[in-house]
Amino acid sequence: MDPLDSLRKLCLGLPETTERLSHGEPTWFVRDKKTFVMYADHHHDDRLAFWCAAPPGVQEDLVAQEPDRFFRPPYVGHRGWLGVWLDVPLDWTEIAAIVTDAYRVIAPKKLVAEL
């Protein structure tokens, strides 16, 4: 299955999310305003990935523990966002948890309560 299709299904399955292109890549928004996940189809290199919001400290921990699966993305990495490689073996249960956590970081409390 195409990782974009799987990622899209996870993102659009969350309350009040939308998708549109941003910087030439599929990007998912909460209430069509705030970005919580960005697809990175060879955006700055020859690798497939996505970038997402992450709770404080998560980026540093995951990148240190598993640099072959996670990275600090350009532009948003300094804000704690997490880069997740999609061209490695994937655990979609873990990816779903990462996407949900990204949503929780960005979404208003009312929407988070719907999860």
Secondary structure, 3 states (H helix, E strand, C coil): CCHHHHHHHHHHCCCCEEEEEECCEEEEEECCCEEEEEEEECCCCCCEEEEECCCCCHHHHHHHHCCCCEECCCCCHHHCCEEEECCCCCCHHHHHHHHHHHHHHHCCHHHHCCC
